[in-house]
Amino acid sequence: MLQRDYVLEIVDQFVEGVSDALRRALRGEAGATDDIERQIGELLDLDPGTALVLAPDSLVTMMVISGIGDSVAGYVCYALSRLATIYGREGADDLAGLRRLQARAVAESFGCDPDDVPAELARLDAELFS
């Protein structure tokens, strides 16, 4: 029960933080993509500077080791996929490609789909990415 409450709390914080950062990123605000990456790192309880430079399989391994990977994989997959979209729009093709590969690795390892939108982010996603 305690772990479930902990996961719900960090997911709520993630949804709030990533929602704000996605809005700012799509307005072209400097540092917003860094904030999205920081949100992903915090969700995984990993240093974002380290976590998001990992090869896709290594990121998945770190998620497994964290012990909450199964609980948050859909959120991580979603955020990585949307980051790839944003980086692609900005012309940062290398970063976009890495985030797509990471999202795909998370999806394959944890049985989620990068195109699925978590319920808590559905309205935001429709507003920003439709």
RAVENGI-V982785 format. One record per run of one state. SS is the DSSP state (alpha for helix, beta for strand, coil for the rest). FROM is the first residue (numbers start at 1). TO is the last residue. If there is no record, write none. Layout:
BEGIN
SS;FROM;TO, SS;FROM;TO
END
This chain:
BEGIN
coil;1;1, alpha;2;26, coil;27;31, alpha;32;43, coil;44;47, alpha;48;51, coil;52;55, alpha;56;66, coil;67;68, alpha;69;90, coil;91;92, alpha;93;110, coil;111;118, alpha;119;129, coil;130;130
END
